[in-house]
Amino acid sequence: MSCSKIICSKAHLKNPFYHTTNRGEKISICSKKAVTIALSIIIGLATFLVGGVLAFYALTAKLKASEIRRLSPPSQLKQIFDIYDSEYRPNKNMACLKAYFESPECEEHQRTAKAYYHTNDMEEIDAKRIMHQREPVNITMRQCYNKRKLQERFGHQVGVFNDSTAIKDNGEQFSKRPNSVVVYSKTALWSTPGDPSTKKTVGVISVPAPALDTREQPHYRYYCRNGKLSLPNYQSELKKQCKMILNIAIHHKEQYKRLVIPAFGQGAFLSALSDRDKVKARDEFYSVLLDEIKEATALVGKLDIVYSEYTQSQNDAIHGLFKHELHRKHFKVGHCVGDILTQAQEGDLIVNAWDPHSMPGNGNDGDASFDGAMGRGSAIALTQSPWLNPHLKYEAQIF
């Protein structure tokens, strides 16, 4: 780099980027160019390092998962479920899971598995990390598993949203925003866990509902401002999740008879909100879900819409309006009350109220949630997690 003659004034001694229009006080642009080049190099190196760390994590996770998959099916299940605290394993259904895992049917179902993410939220490499770097069990931020064993098996001790060092491809922390990944697969479901004669084939869409059960949740500050629910942020996430659910349902509408939808995120996940904000959240949920279903006219005449609840509804007025509005759009609408395992039918497409941190099925036998019931009596841990499913694919959503 060649430089013109430099004549410095007192101002230049204080600020090397000082510029004057006086012809007798020309300033060299060398320093400014040098700093610009240096900054570009630093930014380039930082980007390279972030990308390198992400690639290294993805490679490490893939290698560790492949090591487990080289084991026999029973040994694979043991390697995974030994990480869980004993009371949170699917103990009652373990024999059924082992038999299913060794069957051709399991691989057939695994090949249907796909993880969906929104292009505005992340790149594919981020979605893969969210799926790989998970916690076996997380119930109200209680991590009910052996962290040492998780480290040995998969190279991490906590999920990506609880890892302050976890950085996305764009340099943003995973914990800053929800970054939802929704997973679909066919799978087996047993109405009575442990009884092979009660097995059915269903489709499951696992949706990580907004977690507001405690202020310790990493995304609490995204959804709440000054202790109050931020409806724009909450609504935005619900819309994305509902759109993904309906897009998946439309894509698979010929394979199923009913779309079974619980009030995902509207029970225990609202525990940290005030009573007033709980009402706002539930009203918003029904409003967004209703609007998105009404737009999904491709499902009319193909899938019945079935609303699932554990106990008899306490919101009859809302449900009545919900049913009335969908009938006006020519949807067939149903309602089931009770344990999803006993209410599920062959050919159902079930929306699972998943946890943002955990494996599909979360705390299984020790978990009273909808997700826990699905863990107790279905094989979603085997078909919807890259820990056990080498066929899981990824697809970006744009809407």
N, C-alpha and C positions, 0 to 999 in steps of 0.2 A: 504494500500500500504506500503510495507516494504522498507527501504532504506539502502544501504550500507554505510559504514563509509565515511564521507566527509572530505577531506583535501583541503582547499581553498588556492589558490595562489592569488597574487595581481591582476592577470588578471581576476580571477573569481569575484572579487569584482566589477570590471568594467563591466563584461559581464557574467551573470550566465550560458550562454550556451557555454562559452569558453571550449575548449577541448584540452588536452595535452596527448601525448602518454607516458609521464614519469610515471612510475609505482607509484612514490611517490606522484603524483598529480591527483588522481582519482576524477572524478566529478560525483555527483549524477545526475541521469536522472529524478529525481522526478519533478523538476521545469519544465523541458521541457514537460514531460507528462502532468503535471497539466495544462499548458498553452494550449496544444493541445486539452485536454478534454474540457477545458473552451470554446475554439474557436468552437469546435464541438457542444457544448450545445447552444452557441449563434447563430450559423448558423441554428441549428435545430429549435430553438425558432423563429428565423426570418422567416424561411420557413413555420412554423406552423401559424405564425401570418398573413403572406401574404395569405396563403391558407384560413385561417379563415375569413379574410377581404373579399376575393373574394366570399367565400361561403355565408357570411352574406349579401353581396350586392345582390347576385343572389336570395337568399331567400326573402330579403326585396322587391326587384323588382317584384318577382313572386307574393308575397302576395298583393302588391299594385295593380298589374294588375288584380289579381283575384277579388279584391274588386270592381273594375270598372266593370268586366265582370258579376258580380252578378246583376247589374242594367239592366233595360230594354234596348233593342237595341238603341232606340232613345236617352235615357239618357247616354248610353255609348259614342255615337258619340258626344253628347254635352260636356261630361266631357273631351274628347280629344280635340275637335276643339275649345273649349273655351280657351285653352292654347295659341292658335295661335293669333297673331294680326289679327284683323277682315278682313283686305284686303287680307290676305294670306290664307284664308280658301277656300274650294271648294263650295262657296256660291251658284253658279249657278246650281250645280249638287246635292245639299244637299238632295232634295226630292227623287231623284233617288237612292242616296246612302242609305237613310233610308229604302226605300222599299226593296232594294237589301239585306241589312243587316238583315232584318227580314225574308228573304226567305230561303227555304232549299238549293237553289242553292249556296248561299253564303257559307254555311257550307261545301258543297261539294267542292267548290273551295278552301276554307281554308285548307281542308285536303290534298290538293295537294302541299301545301307550304313547301319548304325546303330551308334552309340556308346552303350554301357550303363554306368551308374554307380549306386552305391548311395546312397540318400537319407540314410543316417546319415553318409556321408563328405563330401557336397558338394551344392551346388545346380547347376542346369544351366549357369549362367554360369561356374562353376568348371570343369565338365567341358569346356566349349567352350574355355576358356583352356588347359587341359591338352593338348587336341588341337591347338590353333593354335601355342602357344609350345613348340615342340619343336626338338631339334637334329637335323640330317640324319643324323649318325653319332655314336654314342658307344659306344666299345668299351673296357671297363674304365676308364671315365672319361676316355678319350682322345677329344677332340673333333676329329674328322678332317674339318674343313670350314673354309670361309672365313667368319670372323665378320663381316667388313665387308660381304660380299655378303648374308649372312643379315639383317643390320641393314637394308640397303637394301631387300631384298625384303619383309621381314615385321616390321620394327621391333623386333627383339630379337637378342641375340648368344648367349644361352644358354637352355636349356630352363627351364621353370617351376620344376622342383625344384632347379635350380642357381642360381636367381635369388633372392637374399636379400631383394629388395624385393617379391617376388610374394606378394600377400596374398589369401586366399580371401574370399568374401562374408561369412563370419562373423568376419573379422579375424585368422584363424589363418594362419601361414605354410604354403605348400604343402609345404615341406620337412619339416614336423613329422611327418607321417604319409604312408603310401604313396599314398592317394588314387587308387586304380586305376580306369582307364577301359578297358573291354574293347570291341573293335570287331569287328563281323561284316560280311561282304559276300560275294557271289558274285564270282568273278574268273577270269581266264585263268591257266593254268599250262602251261609248256613243259617237257617232260621233258628236252629238250636245248636249253638257251638259245641262241637265234639260229636255230633250225630251226622255221619256222612249221608244218611238217607234224606236229609233236609236241604241238600245243596241245590242252589239255583244259579243261573248265569244272569248277571246284570251288568249294566254299564254304570260307571261312577265318575262324576266330575268333582274333584276335590278342590274347594275354593277356600283360600286363606282369608277368613273373615277379618275385618278390622278389629284388632285386639285392644279393648279398653277395659279389661278386668282389673287392672291395677295401674297406678301412675308410674310404676317401674317399667312398663312396657316401652321399648325403644321408640315406638312411633306415637306414643301418647302426645308428645309435644307437636306432632304434625297435625293430629286430629283435634287437639284442644289448645286453645289460647287463653292464658290467664285463668285456667281451670274451667273454661266453658267450651262446649262443643263448637268446633268450626264447621258449620253446615256446608259451606262450599267445598272444603277438602273432603269431608265425609261423603257428600253427594258424588263428588268426582270419582272417588274410589268405588263406590257402590255401582255407579254407571258402568265403569270399565268391567267390573266383575260380572254384572248382569249381562252385558253385551257378550262377553266371552262365553258365558253359560248358554245363551240363546244361539250364538254362532255354532257352538259345538253340537247343540241339540239339532239344529237345522241340518248340519252336515251328516248326522247319523240318524235322521228321522225315520228312515226306512227299516232300521234294525230294532226299534223299540216301540213299546205300546204306550207307556206313561212317562212323563217327566215329573219326577217327585222332588219337590222343593221344600226344604225346611226354612224356618226363619233364621238363616245363618247369620251369626253375629248379634242376634237380638236377645240372647239370654244372659248367661254369665259374662259374656264379653262386654257388657255395658255396665258392669259392677262399679267401675270407678267414676261413673257419671252421676250428676245430681238427678233427682227424680224428674225434674223438668226437662233436662237434656235427654234422659232416657225416652221420654215421650216424643221429643223431637226426632231422635234417632230412629225410633220405630215408625213414626209417620213417614219419615223420609225413605226408609227401606221399602215400605209398601207402595209408596208413590213411584219410586224409581223402578221397582220390580214390575209393577202393573204397566207402566209406560213402555218398558222394554218388551214385555210379553206381547202387548198389543201391536207393537211394530213387527213382531216376528210372525207375520201372516203366513209364511211358508209352513208353519207347524199346524195350521188349521186343517182338521180332518186327518192328521197324521199322528199326533201325540196328544193324549189327554194331559191336562195340567192338574197335578195333584199336590195339594198343600199338606205337608206333614207336620204333626205336632205330637209331643210326648203325652200331653194332658189336654183335656177339653179346653177349647179356646176361651180366653178371657176377653177377646177382642171381636165379639160377634158382629158388631156394627161395621168394623173395618173389613172383616172377612166377607160379610154380606155384600158390601160395595165392590170388593175385589172380584167376587164371583159374578155379580151382576154385570160389571163392566166387561169382563171377559166373555160372558155369554152374548153380550151385544156384538162382540167381534167374532161370534160363531165358534169360540173355543169350547171344548168339553172340559168341564172343571170338576175335580173330585177333592175329597178331603179324607185323610186317614189320621187316626189318633192311636198312639201307643208306640212301643219299641219298633224302630225301623226294621229290625231283623224279622219280627213276626208280621209286619205290615207289608214288607217287600214282596213283589210278585216276579215270577219269571218274565224277563223282557222289560223290566223297569230300567229307566235311566235316572239314577239317583244323584242329586246334588249333595255332596258331603261337606258339612261345616267344619273345615279343616283349621288347624292352628298354623300361624305363620312360621313357627320355629321347628315344629316336630316332624317326625316321620308320619306318613299317612296312618291313621289309626291311633296316634298319640299314646295315651296310657292304657289302652286295651282293657284288660280285666279290672284295672283299678281306676278307670276313668268313666264318670257318669254322663259325659257329654255325648252328642250325636256322633262325633268323630270317634270317641271311645267305643261306642256301640259298633261302628263299622270296623274298628280294629279287632274287637272281640269276635265278630262273626263273619268277617269277609277277608279276602286275600289281598287287599289294597297295598299292604306293605311289600308284597311280593311282585305286584304288577306296576306300581306307580313310583317306585324309588329306584334311582340308579345304583343304590347299594346292592340290590338283588336283581334288577332288570337291565341286562346289557343292551336291550333293544329299544329303550326309551328314546324317542325323537323329540325335536324342538321345532316350534313354528311361531313365527312372529305374527302378531295381529295388528292391523292398521284400521282404525275407524275414527 
